[in-house]
Amino acid sequence: MSRCIAIGFSIGLSLCALTMLGVAGEAGGKKVAAALNFKMAGLDGKEVDLAKFQGSVVLIVNVASECGYTPQYKSLQALYAKHAKRGLVILGVPCNQFGGQEPGSNKEIAEFCEKNYGVTFPMFAKVDVNGKDACPLYKHLTGKDTNPKFAGTIGWNFEKFLIARSGEVVARFPSKIDPEDEAFQKVIVDELNKK
């Protein structure tokens, strides 16, 4: 907030509000797509700037350790292992808002994912994805003003948003769509084939 005050209270508040809404910004002189203009804490507590994934095909998934869909971790990891070198990034975002199915600490979540599914894709600290306390990334992904084509509250664990290399959100998949699904994999490959 101090940076905002330094450039004037009313202008500063507007700039801070725009940043929180995920309006496209600059990272190293390069314009960052709105959907990647966020910083989030990883499971280890270290801040991760999502702008570093600009130019990749990014799949964002809200995850949980005690859900009927939790075995999708295996499919997600296989998809990541197969396509990471081509530019696929999967971001796992733990959330405990659906049936209390992610009750563990960030450390416990990390241990669970590594031990049971060998997860190597980036995982973030547990957040809310719905409601007034939803993290800024999910406010952007689900907001009618910021993502009108795929807006709406998250229905359950393992919903998936696909972001193209351009930074545009190009698809949203419900929880029941497993990453092993052929049609789902075709959408991923088609995006990876775009330069």
ABEGO torsion letter per residue (X at the ends): XAAAAAAEAAAAAAAAAAAAAGBBBBBGGBBBBAAABBBBBBAAGBBBBAAAABGBBBBBBBBBAABAAAAAAAAAAAAAAAAAAAGBBBBBBBBAABGGABABBAAAAAAAAAAAAGBABBBBBBBBABEAABBAAAAAAABAAABAAABEBBABBGBBBBBBAAGBBABBBBAABBAABAAAAAAAAAAAABX
